Each structure stands twice: as structure tokens, then as C-alpha cells.
Amino acid sequence: MARKGILSSDITRAERKPPAPSPQPRGAVGALQSSLTKLQESAVQEIDASLIDDAGVEDRLGIDGAAQAQLRDSLQTYGQQVPVLLRPHPSKPGRYEIVYGRRRLMALKDLGQPVKAMIRQLDDHDLIMAQGQENTSRQDLSFIEKASFAAQLLDLDYERQTIAAALSVDLPMLSRLLKVGTAFPLEVLRKIGSAPGIGRDRWMVLVKALDEKGAMSRITAWMETPDFITLTSDSRFEGALEKALHKPKTPKQAATKPRTLRAADGTALGDIRSNTKGVTLSIPARTADGFDTWINDNAEALLNELHDRWTNERSEGH
């Protein structure tokens, strides 16, 4: 199921091609300019957080509020120790786009503090590669976040080899990521969240469960219920799997009570019960005084007599 990635710069296939190199000054002037550019890219600068826009592909499926608060408190107490990576905005002079470090940027915006950043000249292809390789080095990125990241790149028409290189995985592993990542609308994955305790095998079970008729509709309907937002991300996954596997049960016919058959004097002769499977006659041996045995011996003749009577009555009715 195709979904659109979150791109602030509307990357297209043509835009992803590296721009043609502009003529470079030669000699000492060119060497000096090149050295200054490299120094600028490696230097850490302080940038006003309000000048930084989002870019690249969405790599986080929801933000853990407690973890984000902890990061914000750490930045407030100890300051920003690790810079984020930015690139100059391709169409808005004086502004920048975030390559990686989104959680730090969010926390620093909340604190009203400038952002320590390295700034590099990156085309859209290099931006995706840098973001992907940064993701690979992070131990807290869950399986589904990697799968979603890969699926968004595929939606943007990136070649599989490029996506595999960005995530530092081989092609077979990329195929597994894409099988899961492309099975869900991005909005559904956002609502479930990162599900850090759920690995590939469990996600594959859910993908298979989507083959059940109405599975995705049951999941999305359940996501609109008040109880959904109170669950952890892992519990949301488990709930989605339960809804996907649910098969509507055929309503059972209410059990009918047996009807007691009585003799002319009111003595109970036996019980008769009717249900979808047929009619059952029960004559308890302990109170039958041999009547049960007699019925058993003469059942065929009695049943034939009753059948003939029923046939005649039905014929007369027509």
C-alpha cells in the first residue's frame, strides 16, 4: 500500500540527481576556497532553532513523551554535547533543513536555546544517505521504524541498492523490511508507534493476518476508540494483531429446553428436544419400567406408522 513520505523539499527523481558541478577556481585561489569550505563544514555553529525546517524522510514513529522530557532536562542541565547536522535550505536563503538530530532540535526549540550544528552542502540523495546511516548507528531505532523508513524511500522511487546502502543492510534483509513497511499506511504505523519490544517475526505475523477479510478495517476502527490512546506502543501492536485475527463468530442458536411427554394420567414418559440437528427422544431407563426397552424393540414399526400418518396428512393438506 503506497504512502507518501514526509518531505519538506518535495524530492523528485530529477531533483535527486546530484547537480552538475559548477566551475571551480583554479590554482591557489581554488585551493584556498576548498579549504575554507571544508573548515566551515566541520566547524560547529550556533543556529537559531526557528530557522531550521524539517527535511528528509520520517524516521520516528511517534515520540516517547517521557524519553523526550528526559532529553530536554539533560540539555537544560548539561547543554548540547552532540551537534545536529543541517544543510542550507535549497530554496529559502538564510534557512536550514535538518538532516539528523530531530529530537535534539525539538527539545532545544522547547527550551528556546540555539542549536549547535554542523552545516554541509548536501543534495537530496546525500541527505537521505546521511540520515539512513545515522539511523543505522542508533540502537534505539525499532524494526518497524527501519521498515517504515525503507518503505518511504521506495515510495520516492529510490533504487533498492541505494536504500540498502542507506540502511547498511543487504538486499535480502531490505526485502524483509519492505514486506512489512509497505503493508501498512504510514498513518497506521504512526498510531501504533515504534513498538520497541516487537521484532520482525511478530510484524510478519501481523502482515499475514492482513489477508483476513476486513482485517485493516477492524484495526483502524479500533484505533478510534478511547482505550487505544491509553496503551503503550507494544500493547497497541498486540491489539492490532488481535483485531486482524478476529473472525466474526456465527451466532449460536439458543439451546431449546426439552419438552416432557406425558401419559394420559400425567406420568412423565420421556423428553423430546428439537434443534438444528434434528429431534431427540429420551426415555430415562430408571423411571421407564421397561417402556424404554419396548420402544427400542418397536422403534422402526412405530416410526414407519408415524411417517405414514405424516405423509397422508401432508397430502391432504395440499
Residue pairs with C-beta under 8 A, 6 or more apart in sequence:
1 182
1 183
1 184
1 185
2 155
2 182
3 151
3 152
3 155
3 185
3 186
3 187
4 155
4 186
5 57
5 58
5 152
5 153
5 155
5 156
5 186
6 54
6 57
6 58
6 152
7 55
7 56
7 57
7 156
8 53
8 54
8 55
8 97
9 15
9 55
9 89
9 90
9 91
9 97
9 124
11 124
11 156
13 157
15 124
16 123
16 124
16 125
16 128
16 156
16 158
17 123
17 125
18 123
18 125
18 126
19 123
24 30
24 33
24 34
25 33
37 121
40 119
41 118
41 119
41 120
41 121
42 118
43 118
44 83
44 116
44 117
44 118
45 116
45 117
45 118
45 119
46 114
46 115
46 116
46 117
47 86
47 96
47 114
47 115
47 116
47 117
47 119
48 114
48 115
49 105
49 108
49 109
49 112
49 113
49 114
49 115
50 109
51 94
51 95
51 96
52 86
52 95
52 96
52 97
52 98
52 105
52 115
52 117
53 89
53 92
53 95
53 96
53 97
53 98
54 97
54 98
54 102
55 87
55 97
55 98
55 99
55 127
56 97
56 98
56 99
56 100
56 127
56 128
56 131
57 128
57 131
57 149
57 152
57 153
57 156
58 148
58 149
58 152
58 186
59 102
59 131
59 135
59 141
59 145
59 148
59 149
60 102
60 103
60 145
60 194
61 142
61 144
61 145
61 148
61 189
61 190
61 192
61 193
61 194
62 190
62 193
62 194
62 233
63 103
63 106
64 194
68 103
68 106
68 107
71 103
71 104
71 107
72 107
72 110
72 111
75 104
75 107
75 108
75 111
75 113
76 111
80 104
80 108
80 113
80 115
80 116
82 101
82 104
83 101
83 116
83 117
83 118
84 98
84 99
84 100
84 101
84 102
84 104
84 105
84 115
84 116
84 117
84 118
85 98
85 99
85 100
85 101
85 117
85 118
85 119
85 120
85 130
85 134
86 96
86 97
86 98
86 99
86 117
86 118
86 119
86 120
87 96
87 97
87 99
87 119
87 120
87 121
87 122
87 127
88 95
88 96
88 97
88 119
88 121
89 95
89 96
89 97
90 97
96 117
96 119
97 127
98 105
99 120
99 122
99 127
99 130
99 131
99 134
100 130
100 131
100 134
100 135
101 117
104 115
105 115
108 114
108 115
120 130
122 130
125 162
128 153
128 158
128 162
128 166
129 162
129 165
129 166
131 166
132 149
132 153
132 163
132 165
132 166
132 167
132 168
133 166
133 168
135 141
135 145
135 146
135 149
135 167
136 167
136 168
140 196
141 194
142 194
142 195
142 196
142 198
143 177
143 180
143 195
143 198
143 199
143 200
143 203
144 180
144 181
144 189
144 192
144 194
144 195
144 198
144 203
145 194
146 167
146 177
147 177
147 178
147 180
147 181
147 203
148 181
148 186
148 189
149 167
149 181
150 163
150 167
150 174
150 177
150 178
150 181
151 177
151 178
151 181
151 182
151 186
152 181
152 186
153 162
153 163
153 166
154 160
154 163
154 178
154 181
154 182
158 166
160 171
160 174
161 171
163 174
164 170
164 171
164 173
164 174
167 174
167 177
169 177
176 200
176 204
179 204
179 207
180 200
180 203
180 204
180 207
181 189
183 207
183 210
188 216
188 219
188 220
188 223
191 223
191 228
191 236
192 233
192 236
192 237
192 240
193 233
193 236
194 233
195 233
195 234
195 236
195 237
196 233
196 234
197 234
198 234
198 237
202 237
202 241
203 237
205 241
206 237
206 240
206 241
206 244
209 215
209 241
209 244
209 245
210 216
210 244
212 244
212 245
212 247
215 243
215 244
215 245
216 244
218 243
218 244
218 246
219 240
219 243
219 244
222 228
222 239
222 240
222 243
223 240
228 236
228 239
231 239
253 275
253 276
255 275
256 273
256 274
256 275
257 273
258 271
258 272
258 273
258 282
259 271
259 272
259 273
260 268
260 270
260 271
261 268
261 269
261 270
261 271
261 272
261 281
262 268
262 269
263 269
268 287
269 283
269 288
269 291
270 281
270 282
270 283
270 284
270 288
270 292
271 281
271 282
272 279
272 280
272 281
272 282
273 279
273 280
273 282
274 280
283 291
283 292
283 295
284 292
285 292
295 302
